[in-house]
Amino acid sequence: EMQKLDHHKKNFTNFLRVFNVNINGNENFSYGIKRVKGIGIRISEILRNKIRISSFCKIGFLNKKKLFEVLDNLVTENTANLPYWLLNKQKEYSSGKNYHTVATMLDAILKDDLDRLKNSKSNRGLRHLYGLKTRGQHTKTTGRKGKTIGVVKKKR
């Protein structure tokens, strides 16, 4: 059964702060929670089904305690009930486990991974270090960054 929501003004929250992100209370749950880094539309739909709320439910009417409980489960719980391809950290380097990270943890883990690649002087690490493309794309004409310099004509 769906969670019963109390649609009175006194229970409505205009802005909800989740993982250091302000979410507008008037947004639908799936699109509002998607603003958190590391949570996409698929994960937000799974969370919505876990809380058992309507897809049209505004995030401002939700029970905050229940919402934070589910979000904490996503971060701390063994995500065994989710398929591995849905998680954003698969086969983690040191432990070999699959899990899902969000917000600032995601930034820290990405930075650690890039530092590890750079320190090992692997091809991918060096290309990250020099700011080049890492996945085999052509770089002669695309992916240029910085100040654009046009062609200079010679004076005759």
Solvent accessible surface area in square Angstrom, and as a share of the most:
residue,aa,sasa,rsa
1,E,168,0.76
2,M,112,0.50
3,Q,49,0.22
4,K,179,0.76
5,L,41,0.20
6,D,63,0.33
7,H,114,0.51
8,H,106,0.47
9,K,181,0.77
10,K,170,0.72
11,N,62,0.32
12,F,40,0.16
13,T,44,0.25
14,N,100,0.51
15,F,131,0.54
16,L,10,0.05
17,R,135,0.49
18,V,1,0.01
19,F,63,0.26
20,N,103,0.53
21,V,40,0.23
22,N,89,0.46
23,I,0,0.00
24,N,57,0.29
25,G,0,0.00
26,N,88,0.45
27,E,38,0.17
28,N,42,0.21
29,F,0,0.00
30,S,3,0.02
31,Y,127,0.48
32,G,0,0.00
33,I,0,0.00
34,K,84,0.35
35,R,136,0.50
36,V,1,0.01
37,K,109,0.46
38,G,24,0.23
39,I,5,0.03
40,G,35,0.34
41,I,74,0.38
42,R,150,0.55
43,I,8,0.04
44,S,0,0.00
45,E,57,0.26
46,I,56,0.28
47,L,4,0.02
48,R,29,0.11
49,N,87,0.45
50,K,81,0.34
51,I,5,0.02
52,R,133,0.49
53,I,1,0.00
54,S,45,0.29
55,S,48,0.31
56,F,162,0.67
57,C,6,0.04
58,K,77,0.32
59,I,0,0.00
60,G,0,0.00
61,F,39,0.16
62,L,6,0.03
63,N,82,0.42
64,K,53,0.23
65,K,159,0.68
66,K,74,0.31
67,L,2,0.01
68,F,76,0.32
69,E,93,0.42
70,V,9,0.05
71,L,2,0.01
72,D,77,0.40
73,N,54,0.28
74,L,11,0.05
75,V,51,0.29
76,T,111,0.64
77,E,68,0.30
78,N,118,0.61
79,T,9,0.05
80,A,85,0.66
81,N,103,0.53
82,L,22,0.11
83,P,52,0.33
84,Y,135,0.51
85,W,142,0.50
86,L,22,0.11
87,L,8,0.04
88,N,59,0.30
89,K,30,0.13
90,Q,79,0.35
91,K,165,0.70
92,E,32,0.14
93,Y,152,0.58
94,S,99,0.64
95,S,65,0.42
96,G,47,0.45
97,K,136,0.58
98,N,58,0.30
99,Y,63,0.24
100,H,7,0.03
101,T,7,0.04
102,V,4,0.03
103,A,12,0.09
104,T,86,0.50
105,M,108,0.48
106,L,33,0.17
107,D,64,0.33
108,A,47,0.36
109,I,25,0.13
110,L,100,0.50
111,K,126,0.53
112,D,91,0.47
113,D,27,0.14
114,L,42,0.21
115,D,49,0.25
116,R,82,0.30
117,L,21,0.11
118,K,59,0.25
119,N,121,0.62
120,S,73,0.47
121,K,142,0.60
122,S,40,0.26
123,N,113,0.58
124,R,127,0.46
125,G,0,0.00
126,L,53,0.27
127,R,66,0.24
128,H,63,0.28
129,L,99,0.49
130,Y,145,0.55
131,G,39,0.38
132,L,84,0.42
133,K,69,0.29
134,T,36,0.21
135,R,208,0.76
136,G,76,0.73
137,Q,90,0.40
138,H,164,0.73
139,T,56,0.32
140,K,171,0.73
141,T,96,0.56
142,T,77,0.45
143,G,45,0.43
144,R,179,0.65
145,K,161,0.68
146,G,67,0.65
147,K,184,0.78
148,T,129,0.75
149,I,146,0.74
150,G,60,0.58
151,V,151,0.87
152,V,130,0.75
153,K,182,0.77
154,K,187,0.79
155,K,198,0.84
156,R,283,1.03
